[in-house]
């Protein structure tokens, strides 16, 4: 029985499964994912204490392994993947050469099988916007982290693909992607999910393409349309021709078509659990003495 109080899903599960299968067959992670991973890693030095163990959430498409290990080479990496095919790709990427007898084993789990409280950092690059229920994904991250550990993540903000939305809106079509959450709302979600001191940041990058066909081809490599309100059936060649013509009309003086991507970055800590109302709170004698005023000499 479904929960009538639950919010409607933001993404379509079948569409996401198809996209994940396509990404698992790709030679590498999408270019944009690699670039955002590099930019995320530039923020790691603000963390004063390097983690001993970190969890790479959707590690193959997140493309963050090399970027993180360049900053913290001694940190032990493990991987969480959403499908068996992506887990196989991560295991394939982790195969050490025959002479590397001292190489450390990096566990690869499915996301539902990740042991609780086992990571001191969780890294999730361009993952959260794919979630049908962002709060549920944040809860999974929270379970995977040890107390006082932290999450580093990136996702798309609401200004992402605003130019493409304008084309769809002018044609009377539904939005070409699921709704993207504002960074302030993400901060609120994190606090409600048990995270402390969320710090959010954003930047907007503008990418250009030489033709509508090149633009659509690259957007497909980034995932495609995952929205729950997506068109139910196949589009016709006439519809595609109309889309290509509308995109071509947006070309600038140099013949380039521009699309914006708002990148939202965030990190937060897993706060210690608060005692429930009515439960006794234990305070050590040393902590109690520290609160007392010191006698005057």
Phi, psi and omega in degrees: 000133181279153179275113183294338181274349182288143179292153178296149181294145179276333183237159180267122186298320181292320178296318179297320179298319178295318180296317179297323176295321179293319179294326179293336179268354182287154179293320181216173172294155179303149182304316183297322178298320178295320180292318180292323176300319178297317180291323176298316183297332177296342180270349184297325182300345177289343178281121186285327183245116180292140179285149173278328181225135176225151184249122181266099185280120187058059191295323185293310181281338179289335172057033184255356188303307184294321182295318180289316183292338174291331179273316182234077185295337183273350183288136181278123182263140166230165190230140173238124182240149184280341182223161179295324180294318178290326175297321178295321178296320178295319178296321178298318180292337183270357181296118181277153175296159187300334184273354185272065184296332183271004182296136180280137179287135178249110182297145174235120180243159161284150187301329180285347184252007182294127177298145181286153171052041185247358183236146175264347168214139171245127183249124183222101184261118177051054180242317193299328182290348178274352188284133172294328179225096182303323180298324179292322178292320176299323178296322177294319176298317181300317180296324185286341185267146170285161177298137182073004172281173185223158176248140171239125183215163171224155179200174177275140174264173187294343177278358180295130177058035179297329179293320178292321177299322179297321178297314180294319181297318180295330179273354181082020180264156175292161182304146185275013181199164176292161178294140178257137189275137176296148185296330179291321176292325176297320177300319178296318178300321182293318179297316179295334180272006176098005177272153183240151174053050178294136177240121184244147180212158178211156172213156179242128175246150182240120179253150181232153179228155183277344182204159175299324181296318179295322179298309183296324179296319181286323176300326178295322178293335179281348178144315184092189185278113181254359188298142178295337180266017181297159179300133189289326184249189178283145175278154183270161173303326179295319178297316180297319179298322178295320179295314180300320180294319180294322178292320179299327179293342181269001180297144180276189184297336179267006180079016181260142178256125187258138171227140180262144174231116175271118181258122179254127178247145178208152168214152181201163182254151173275110184286151173300147180296140177273141177294141178293155180300130180096346178279144179292144178250125182265127178237128181291158179296323179296318179294323179293318179298326182293337180275346183282146178293143180282139180293144176287142178271000000 
